[in-house]
């Protein structure tokens, strides 16, 4: 994962971070001026994939679960600046994600999360054991909820803390075979279904409007990354004024639209450089494919964020799992 820094975190490359879920790719866009520092890991067993991590960088993320998989987890630490689909997150929240479209979120620096990827049918079967007269799992009702201080919430928190310790301690300090997955699924469902209305975070109309405007502008950026993109085009794509678009990006990401576009280009270039064959692609071709026309400025910005030259990234062999 890289060389540890003075606070015990490490400097993983973006491809390693993006592969943490294993069954699907996690897309990351850094929001700060420094490269990622994190302590993350995942372990795959015959029954599930367990992952946990803590980060000291803010990032915008998104992923799509493949059919047949679902994700449940817990936010040990984060701030209300973090969000999922525009809804504010907070420390102590648990979540359930089903394979229904793109999951989009932002986590602030200092966030810590633990999750478990399981076959969806296994979660459904456990739900039907608990509620034999119900036809379908109430996906919306269990998607995001705060763990209160009752026995059911404490039981789930204890189990997920144990998963976190098992994953982050590494080989020799415990085994995922010691985790009772059926008991974990049952505890998660019981806590989710017993959550009160006040335990489920609301999303205000204004925040939802900001999220949709930001989402439309970002999709336009991704579709047109190779060419120059102007703020008027982003406003037209989002269907809002320039002032409203700036408010939306500042509210949700803490950066301007132009700053986010710059980081989207940079992170895309970093990922492409990491995965490219140096004998077939050059730094210049990767940069131009991301709309980075000023190669000198690109190299300087890249070095400040990722701590190395673009060519250094390109010359390294792709990570073993990706290769």
C-alpha positions as CSV (number, residue, x, y, z in Angstrom):
1,X,0.0,0.0,0.0
2,X,2.9,2.4,0.1
3,X,5.3,4.0,2.6
4,X,3.8,4.9,6.0
5,X,3.9,8.6,6.9
6,X,4.4,10.1,10.3
7,X,0.8,9.6,11.4
8,X,0.6,5.9,10.6
9,X,-1.3,6.3,7.4
10,X,0.0,5.3,4.0
11,X,0.1,6.7,0.5
12,X,-1.8,4.3,-1.7
13,X,-2.2,4.9,-5.5
14,X,-5.6,5.6,-6.8
15,X,-5.9,2.3,-8.6
16,X,-5.4,0.4,-5.3
17,X,-8.0,2.6,-3.6
18,X,-10.4,2.1,-6.5
19,X,-10.1,-1.6,-6.3
20,X,-10.9,-1.9,-2.6
21,X,-14.5,-3.2,-3.2
22,X,-13.1,-6.0,-5.5
23,X,-16.4,-6.9,-7.2
24,X,-16.7,-3.4,-8.7
25,X,-14.6,-0.3,-9.4
26,X,-14.8,2.7,-7.1
27,X,-14.3,6.0,-9.0
28,X,-12.5,8.6,-6.9
29,X,-11.9,12.3,-7.4
30,X,-9.7,14.0,-4.9
31,X,-11.0,17.4,-3.6
32,X,-7.9,18.7,-1.8
33,X,-4.5,19.9,-2.8
34,X,-2.6,16.9,-1.4
35,X,-2.4,13.2,-2.4
36,X,-4.4,10.5,-0.7
37,X,-3.2,9.3,2.7
38,X,-5.2,6.3,4.1
39,X,-5.2,3.0,5.9
40,X,-7.5,0.7,4.0
41,X,-7.7,-3.0,3.3
42,X,-10.2,-5.6,2.2
43,X,-10.4,-9.4,2.6
44,X,-12.3,-11.8,0.4
45,X,-13.7,-15.0,1.8
46,X,-16.0,-17.7,0.2
47,X,-19.0,-15.9,1.8
48,X,-18.3,-12.2,1.5
49,X,-15.9,-9.4,1.0
50,X,-15.0,-7.3,4.1
51,X,-13.3,-3.9,3.9
52,X,-12.4,-1.1,6.2
53,X,-10.5,2.1,6.1
54,X,-9.8,5.6,7.3
55,X,-8.8,8.5,5.1
56,X,-7.3,11.9,5.7
57,X,-8.4,13.3,2.4
58,X,-11.7,14.5,1.1
59,X,-13.0,12.8,-2.1
60,X,-16.0,12.4,-4.4
61,X,-16.8,8.8,-5.0
62,X,-19.2,6.6,-7.0
63,X,-19.7,3.0,-7.8
64,X,-22.2,0.5,-9.2
65,X,-22.7,-2.8,-7.6
66,X,-22.9,-5.8,-10.0
67,X,-26.2,-7.7,-10.0
68,X,-26.4,-10.2,-7.3
69,X,-24.4,-8.2,-4.7
70,X,-25.4,-5.8,-1.9
71,X,-23.3,-3.8,0.5
72,X,-23.9,-3.0,4.2
73,X,-21.7,-1.0,6.5
74,X,-21.1,1.6,9.2
75,X,-19.5,5.0,9.4
76,X,-17.3,5.1,12.5
77,X,-16.3,8.7,11.9
78,X,-17.2,11.4,9.4
79,X,-18.7,14.9,9.4
80,X,-22.0,16.3,8.1
81,X,-20.1,17.7,5.2
82,X,-20.1,14.1,3.9
83,X,-23.1,13.0,1.9
84,X,-24.7,10.2,-0.1
85,X,-27.0,11.3,-3.0
86,X,-27.1,14.7,-1.4
87,X,-28.2,13.5,2.0
88,X,-25.9,14.5,4.8
89,X,-24.0,11.7,6.6
90,X,-22.8,11.6,10.2
91,X,-20.7,9.4,12.5
92,X,-22.7,6.4,13.8
93,X,-24.8,5.9,10.6
94,X,-25.3,2.4,9.1
95,X,-26.2,1.8,5.5
96,X,-27.4,-0.8,3.0
97,X,-26.8,-0.5,-0.7
98,X,-28.5,-2.6,-3.3
99,X,-27.5,-3.0,-7.0
100,X,-29.9,-0.4,-8.3
101,X,-27.9,2.2,-10.3
102,X,-25.0,4.4,-9.4
103,X,-24.2,5.0,-5.8
104,X,-22.7,8.5,-5.4
105,X,-21.2,10.1,-2.2
106,X,-18.6,12.4,-0.8
107,X,-16.5,11.6,2.3
108,X,-14.7,14.3,4.2
109,X,-11.1,14.1,5.5
110,X,-11.0,12.0,8.7
111,X,-13.7,9.6,7.7
112,X,-13.6,6.0,8.7
113,X,-15.9,3.3,7.3
114,X,-16.3,-0.5,7.5
115,X,-18.4,-2.5,5.0
116,X,-19.4,-6.0,3.9
117,X,-20.2,-7.0,0.4
118,X,-22.5,-10.1,0.3
119,X,-24.6,-12.0,-2.2
120,X,-27.9,-10.2,-2.3
121,X,-29.9,-13.4,-2.1
122,X,-28.3,-14.2,1.2
123,X,-29.5,-10.9,2.7
124,X,-32.9,-11.5,1.2
125,X,-33.2,-15.0,2.6
126,X,-32.2,-13.6,6.1
127,X,-34.9,-10.9,5.8
128,X,-37.5,-13.5,4.9
129,X,-36.5,-15.6,7.9
130,X,-37.2,-12.5,10.1
131,X,-40.3,-11.5,8.1
132,X,-41.8,-14.6,6.5
133,X,-45.0,-12.8,5.5
134,X,-43.3,-10.0,3.6
135,X,-42.8,-10.3,-0.1
136,X,-39.9,-7.8,-0.7
137,X,-37.1,-6.2,1.3
138,X,-37.9,-2.6,2.0
139,X,-34.8,-1.2,0.4
140,X,-35.5,2.5,1.1
141,X,-36.4,1.9,4.7
142,X,-33.0,0.3,5.5
143,X,-30.8,2.3,3.1
144,X,-29.4,4.8,5.7
145,X,-30.1,5.0,9.4
146,X,-28.5,6.3,12.6
147,X,-27.6,3.7,15.2
148,X,-29.1,4.9,18.5
149,X,-28.1,3.7,21.9
150,X,-30.5,0.8,22.2
151,X,-29.5,-2.9,22.5
152,X,-30.1,-3.6,18.8
153,X,-28.0,-0.7,17.6
154,X,-25.2,-1.5,20.1
155,X,-25.2,-5.1,18.9
156,X,-24.7,-4.1,15.3
157,X,-22.0,-1.5,16.2
158,X,-20.1,-4.2,18.2
159,X,-20.1,-6.7,15.3
160,X,-19.0,-4.1,12.7
161,X,-16.2,-2.9,15.0
162,X,-15.0,-6.5,15.2
163,X,-15.0,-6.7,11.4
164,X,-12.9,-3.5,11.3
165,X,-10.3,-4.9,13.7
166,X,-10.1,-8.1,11.8
167,X,-9.6,-6.4,8.4
168,X,-7.1,-3.7,9.5
169,X,-5.0,-5.9,11.8
170,X,-4.0,-8.1,8.8
171,X,-2.9,-11.7,8.7
172,X,-2.0,-13.4,11.9
173,X,-4.2,-11.2,14.0
174,X,-7.6,-12.8,13.4
175,X,-9.5,-14.4,10.5
176,X,-12.6,-13.5,8.7
177,X,-13.6,-17.1,9.2
178,X,-14.2,-16.1,12.8
179,X,-16.9,-13.7,11.7
180,X,-20.5,-15.1,11.9
181,X,-21.9,-13.7,8.7
182,X,-25.4,-14.9,9.3
183,X,-25.5,-13.3,12.7
184,X,-24.1,-10.1,11.2
185,X,-26.8,-9.9,8.6
186,X,-29.5,-10.6,11.1
187,X,-28.2,-8.0,13.5
188,X,-28.0,-5.5,10.7
189,X,-31.5,-6.1,9.5
190,X,-33.0,-6.0,13.0
191,X,-31.3,-2.6,13.7
192,X,-32.3,-1.2,10.3
193,X,-36.0,-2.3,10.6
194,X,-36.3,-1.0,14.2
195,X,-34.8,2.4,13.4
196,X,-37.2,5.3,14.3
197,X,-38.3,8.0,11.8
198,X,-35.9,10.5,13.5
199,X,-33.0,8.0,12.9
200,X,-33.4,8.4,9.2
201,X,-31.7,11.5,7.8
202,X,-33.8,13.9,5.7
203,X,-32.6,15.6,2.5
204,X,-34.0,19.1,2.1
205,X,-35.4,20.3,-1.1
206,X,-32.6,22.9,-1.5
207,X,-29.9,20.3,-1.0
208,X,-31.6,17.9,-3.4
209,X,-31.7,20.7,-6.0
210,X,-28.0,21.4,-5.5
211,X,-27.2,17.7,-5.8
212,X,-29.0,17.3,-9.1
213,X,-27.4,20.4,-10.6
214,X,-23.9,19.2,-9.5
215,X,-24.6,15.8,-10.9
216,X,-25.7,17.0,-14.3
217,X,-22.7,19.3,-14.6
218,X,-20.3,16.5,-13.6
219,X,-21.8,14.2,-16.2
220,X,-21.2,16.8,-18.8
221,X,-17.6,17.1,-17.7
222,X,-17.0,13.4,-17.9
223,X,-18.5,13.2,-21.4
224,X,-16.4,16.0,-22.7
225,X,-13.2,15.6,-20.8
226,X,-11.0,15.6,-23.9
227,X,-11.9,19.2,-24.9
228,X,-12.0,22.6,-23.3
229,X,-15.1,23.0,-21.2
230,X,-16.6,26.4,-20.4
231,X,-18.7,27.5,-17.4
232,X,-21.6,28.5,-19.6
233,X,-21.7,25.0,-21.0
234,X,-21.8,23.6,-17.4
235,X,-24.7,25.9,-16.5
236,X,-26.6,24.9,-19.6
237,X,-26.1,21.2,-18.8
238,X,-27.1,21.7,-15.2
239,X,-30.1,23.9,-16.1
240,X,-29.1,26.6,-13.5
241,X,-27.4,30.0,-13.4
242,X,-23.7,30.4,-12.9
243,X,-24.3,31.6,-9.4
244,X,-26.5,28.6,-8.5
245,X,-24.0,26.2,-10.0
246,X,-21.2,27.7,-7.9
247,X,-23.4,27.5,-4.8
248,X,-24.2,23.8,-5.5
249,X,-20.5,22.8,-5.9
250,X,-19.4,24.7,-2.9
251,X,-22.2,23.2,-0.8
252,X,-21.6,19.6,-1.8
253,X,-17.9,19.5,-2.7
254,X,-16.3,22.6,-1.1
255,X,-14.7,23.6,-4.4
256,X,-15.7,25.6,-7.5
257,X,-16.8,23.9,-10.7
258,X,-13.5,24.7,-12.4
259,X,-11.5,23.4,-9.5
260,X,-13.5,20.2,-9.6
261,X,-13.0,19.8,-13.3
262,X,-9.2,20.3,-12.8
263,X,-9.1,17.5,-10.2
264,X,-11.3,15.2,-12.3
265,X,-8.9,15.6,-15.2
266,X,-5.9,15.0,-12.9
267,X,-7.3,11.9,-11.2
268,X,-8.4,10.4,-14.5
269,X,-4.8,11.0,-15.9
270,X,-3.3,9.4,-12.8
271,X,-5.5,6.3,-13.1
272,X,-4.7,6.0,-16.9
273,X,-1.0,6.5,-16.3
274,X,-1.0,3.7,-13.6
275,X,-2.8,1.3,-15.9
276,X,-1.0,2.1,-19.2
277,X,1.8,0.2,-20.9
278,X,4.8,2.6,-21.2
279,X,5.8,1.0,-24.4
280,X,2.5,1.9,-26.0
281,X,1.4,5.2,-24.4
282,X,3.2,8.4,-23.5
283,X,2.6,10.9,-20.8
284,X,1.6,13.4,-23.5
285,X,-1.1,11.1,-25.0
286,X,-2.6,10.4,-21.6
287,X,-2.6,14.1,-20.7
288,X,-4.2,15.1,-23.9
289,X,-6.9,12.5,-23.6
290,X,-7.9,14.1,-20.4
291,X,-8.0,17.6,-21.8
292,X,-4.7,18.6,-20.2
293,X,-3.1,20.7,-22.9
294,X,-0.3,22.5,-20.9
295,X,2.1,19.6,-20.2
296,X,4.4,21.6,-18.0
297,X,1.6,22.9,-15.8
298,X,0.1,19.4,-15.7
299,X,3.5,17.8,-14.6
300,X,3.9,20.4,-11.9
301,X,0.3,20.0,-10.6
302,X,0.6,16.2,-10.7
303,X,3.9,16.2,-8.7
304,X,2.4,18.5,-6.0
305,X,-0.6,16.2,-5.6
306,X,0.8,12.7,-6.0
307,X,4.4,13.3,-5.0
308,X,6.0,12.1,-8.2
309,X,6.3,13.0,-11.9
310,X,3.7,11.6,-14.3
311,X,6.4,9.6,-16.1
312,X,7.4,7.9,-12.8
313,X,3.8,6.7,-12.5
314,X,3.7,5.5,-16.2
315,X,7.0,3.6,-15.9
316,X,5.8,1.5,-12.9
317,X,4.2,-1.9,-13.8
318,X,0.5,-2.0,-13.3
319,X,-0.7,-3.4,-10.0
320,X,-0.6,-7.2,-10.0
321,X,-4.4,-7.6,-9.5
322,X,-5.2,-5.2,-12.3
323,X,-2.7,-6.8,-14.6
